[in-house]
């Protein structure tokens, strides 16, 4: 891609062209070395127009209704004049490395809306429930004029807390009638959540959802909140009827108002600054590891060292030091 072509791509993103936006995210997600240079140029061009969106992360156990909830919330926001981008990260097979990428098919009504953009992406080998380039995709969506960006993670698991490090507010969805559900979650993800939502509060489950919300609220009072100025509430909603969705968005707005009034220019601004710094060091780690694996001398020694570690002839720490020495030319 030439500089002129890169400029046209950036111009298309800034003009809100959804087709060009999809191309830009494809470029950002590419692992090819030449594409990475082009993606960094694109991001530099659009960065001044990013940062203006409400960034929401949404997670929950499989079957809790994440996609249905996101569609209900997205349609509610579009009716009120917002433009909504959804970055839905699907799990990748550890064997085939493929992904189903089915979230777009589960949000058909939202996908048809002109003011919405849905992008499913494979998690690949990235831990944390998000793809490695999700942060960059958020910036591109913001530059394209979307004022609400929702990151849907692959589901709750041991390491799926990385989304909290790239959004303003982290929502954890819970199921009604699952009294032990909180115990099944890792404590880390519970402590990181800024808002808890009990889904499926309709029909036969309406009363169960109300009871579950009260029980969860009681259990959460013993946890220390992430921010001393915000105690995460527990709300319930029906993604089918839309009941409770306005109250959830009102909680999001209260959260942002609360965190935007900090004495140091706003806790929200400080949170984003800390996230950007952590992102930088994450990139350093990923880039150094990739360079180490691609180093010729490391490649020559790797198989023997792995075999020695697996056979118990040397320790992992000793093998790691030898690989680093080969990488550094010592």
Secondary structure, DSSP 8 states (H G I E B T S, - for coil): --HHHHHHHHHHHHTT-HHHHHHHHHHHH---HHHHHHHHHHHHHHGGG-S-SEEEEEEE-TTS-HHHHHHHHHHHHHHTT--EEEEEEE---TTT------HHHHTHHHHH-TTEEEEEEE-TT-SSSS-TTHHHHHHHHHHTT-SEEEEE-S---TTTTGGGGTSSEEEEEEETT-TTHHHHS-HHHHHH-SEEEEE--SGGGHHHHHHHHHHHHHHHTTS--SBTTB---EEE--TTT-TTHHHHHHHHHHHHHHHTT-TTS-HHHHHHHHHHHHHHHHHHHHHHHHHHHH-HHHHHHHHHHHHHHHTTSS-HHHHHHHHHHHHHT-
